[in-house]
Amino acid sequence: MKISAAALLFDNDGTLVSSIDSVQRCWARWAGEYGITAEDFARVELHGRPAAEIIADLLPAARIPEALARIEQLEVEDVAGGVVALPGTLELLAQLPPERWAVVTSATSRLAEARLAEVGIHPKTLIAADDITRGKPDPEPFLLAARRLGVDPARCVVFEDAPAGLAAGRAAGMTTVALTTTHRAGELSADVLVADLSAVSVQATADGLEIVTAD
């Protein structure tokens, strides 16, 4: 399938990189420190949501700032050796002009930058949890990325592995590409479905970008 676009917007964890083992390890430790039962913790969706929203589901509002700082510290300390680039990531990003793509993540900028740097990715444009007031599935993060890049949202393509992120992309009026790296195909609603970024190639043109997907 061929798609014409002005810019590409990538989720980070589960799309560009995998830190799933680190995430599970750190959140399990955090839950133990804060007395969260396994049953309560199992009911909360971790993937694709800002940590502040996850914590708000589990703790009183007064404890959120301290608990948020703690999980960020645990995850940043666990980055070394806990993050790997997913198939096709580095090859695809190498094909893109720096001003034509952004990373849009539910992680804080400190954590996102650490995870990306671990695999040698340094985006010119990064939208993180600290930049927004409403996280995915709200369209705010993707709309902000389009604004920062100076492109029409309708000419952006979103690459996501999580239902919340895909919902955000659709709400922003963008073309969505789902990766089956963390969820089954039946759980994902998108314009295009691929296994990972190794099924995507891009060519820069005078008018923007030409994306080809094959799976």
C-alpha positions in Angstrom: 0.0 0.0 0.0 1.2 3.5 -0.9 0.5 6.6 1.3 1.5 10.2 0.6 2.2 12.3 3.7 3.9 15.5 4.9 5.1 14.0 8.2 5.3 10.7 10.2 4.5 10.6 13.9 5.8 7.6 15.9 4.8 6.3 19.2 8.0 5.2 21.1 7.6 2.1 23.3 6.2 -0.8 21.3 6.7 1.1 18.0 10.3 2.3 17.7 11.7 0.5 20.7 10.8 -2.3 23.1 11.2 -1.7 26.8 8.4 -4.1 27.9 10.6 -6.1 30.3 11.9 -2.9 31.9 8.4 -1.5 32.2 7.0 -4.6 33.8 9.9 -4.9 36.2 9.8 -1.3 37.3 6.1 -1.0 37.7 6.0 -4.3 39.7 8.6 -2.9 42.0 6.7 0.4 42.3 3.5 -1.4 43.1 5.2 -3.3 45.9 6.6 -0.1 47.3 3.2 1.6 47.3 1.3 -1.3 48.7 -0.8 -1.9 45.5 -2.2 -5.4 45.4 -1.6 -7.7 42.5 -5.4 -7.7 41.8 -5.7 -3.9 41.7 -2.6 -3.6 39.6 -3.8 -6.2 37.1 -7.0 -4.2 36.4 -5.0 -1.1 35.2 -4.0 -0.7 31.6 -0.2 0.2 31.5 0.6 0.3 27.9 0.2 3.6 25.9 -0.9 5.7 28.8 0.9 8.5 30.8 2.2 7.3 34.1 0.3 10.1 35.9 -3.0 8.6 34.6 -2.0 5.1 35.7 -1.1 6.3 39.1 -4.3 8.3 39.4 -6.2 5.0 39.0 -4.4 3.5 41.9 -3.6 6.2 44.5 -5.2 9.2 46.1 -4.5 12.5 44.4 -2.3 13.8 47.2 0.2 10.9 46.6 0.5 11.3 42.8 3.4 13.7 42.5 5.7 11.7 44.8 4.6 8.4 43.2 5.1 9.8 39.7 8.6 10.9 40.5 9.4 7.5 41.9 8.3 5.5 38.9 10.2 7.9 36.5 13.3 7.4 38.6 13.0 3.6 38.6 12.4 3.5 34.8 15.3 5.9 34.0 17.7 3.8 36.1 16.5 0.7 34.3 17.1 2.0 30.8 20.7 0.7 30.4 20.3 -2.8 28.9 16.5 -2.6 29.2 15.7 -1.1 25.8 16.2 -2.4 22.3 15.3 -1.0 18.9 12.5 -2.9 17.2 12.9 -4.4 13.7 13.1 -1.8 10.9 13.3 1.2 13.3 16.8 2.4 12.6 16.6 1.7 8.9 13.3 3.6 8.5 14.4 6.7 10.5 17.6 6.9 8.4 15.4 7.4 5.3 13.6 10.4 6.8 14.5 14.1 6.8 14.7 15.2 10.5 12.1 17.9 10.1 9.6 15.3 8.6 9.1 13.1 11.7 8.4 13.3 15.4 8.2 10.9 18.4 4.9 11.2 20.3 5.0 9.3 23.6 3.1 8.9 26.8 6.4 8.8 28.7 8.0 11.9 30.3 10.6 13.7 28.2 13.4 12.6 30.5 12.4 8.9 30.2 11.7 9.1 26.5 15.0 10.7 25.7 16.9 8.2 27.8 15.2 5.2 26.1 15.7 6.7 22.6 19.3 7.6 23.3 20.0 4.0 24.5 19.4 2.8 20.9 20.9 5.9 19.2 17.8 7.8 18.3 17.8 11.6 18.7 14.6 13.1 17.3 14.5 16.8 16.4 10.9 16.9 17.6 9.6 15.0 20.7 6.2 15.3 22.2 6.1 13.8 25.7 3.8 13.7 28.7 5.2 16.9 30.1 4.1 18.8 26.9 0.4 18.0 27.1 -2.6 18.3 29.4 -4.6 15.3 27.9 -2.9 12.1 26.9 -3.8 9.4 24.4 -6.6 8.5 23.4 -7.1 12.3 23.3 -5.8 13.7 20.0 -3.9 16.5 21.7 -0.4 14.9 21.6 -0.6 14.2 17.8 -2.1 17.6 17.0 0.7 19.3 19.0 3.3 17.3 17.0 1.7 18.4 13.7 1.8 22.0 14.9 5.4 21.8 15.9 6.3 20.3 12.5 4.2 22.9 10.7 2.1 20.4 8.8 -1.6 19.8 8.2 -2.8 17.0 10.6 -4.6 15.4 7.7 -1.2 14.9 6.0 0.3 13.1 8.9 0.7 9.3 9.3 0.6 7.9 12.9 2.5 4.7 13.7 1.2 3.0 16.9 1.0 -0.3 18.6 -1.6 0.5 21.2 -5.4 1.0 20.9 -5.3 4.2 22.8 -2.6 5.7 20.5 -4.5 4.6 17.4 -7.7 6.2 18.8 -5.8 9.4 19.3 -4.5 9.4 15.7 -8.0 8.8 14.3 -9.4 11.6 16.5 -6.7 13.9 15.1 -7.8 13.1 11.6 -4.6 11.4 10.7 -3.9 8.2 8.7 -3.1 5.4 11.2 -0.7 2.4 10.8 -0.9 -0.3 13.5 2.0 -2.5 14.5 1.2 -5.9 15.9 4.3 -5.8 18.3 2.3 -5.7 21.5 -1.3 -6.4 20.6 -3.1 -8.9 18.4 -4.4 -7.7 15.0 -8.0 -8.1 16.2 -7.4 -5.6 19.0 -6.2 -2.9 16.7 -8.3 -0.5 14.5 -6.2 1.3 11.8 -6.0 2.2 8.1 -3.0 -0.1 7.7 -1.8 -3.1 9.7 1.9 -4.3 9.7 4.0 -6.5 11.8 6.6 -3.9 12.6 8.5 -1.1 10.8 10.6 -3.5 8.7 7.4 -3.7 6.5 7.6 0.1 5.9 9.8 2.1 3.5 9.8 5.8 2.8 11.1 8.0 0.0 11.3 11.8 0.4 9.9 13.8 -2.5 9.5 17.4 -3.4 6.0 17.3 -2.1 6.6 15.3 1.1 6.9 11.6 1.7 5.9 8.5 -0.1 5.3 5.6 2.2 5.1 2.0 1.0 3.9 -0.8 3.3 4.1 -4.5 2.6 3.4 -7.3 5.0 
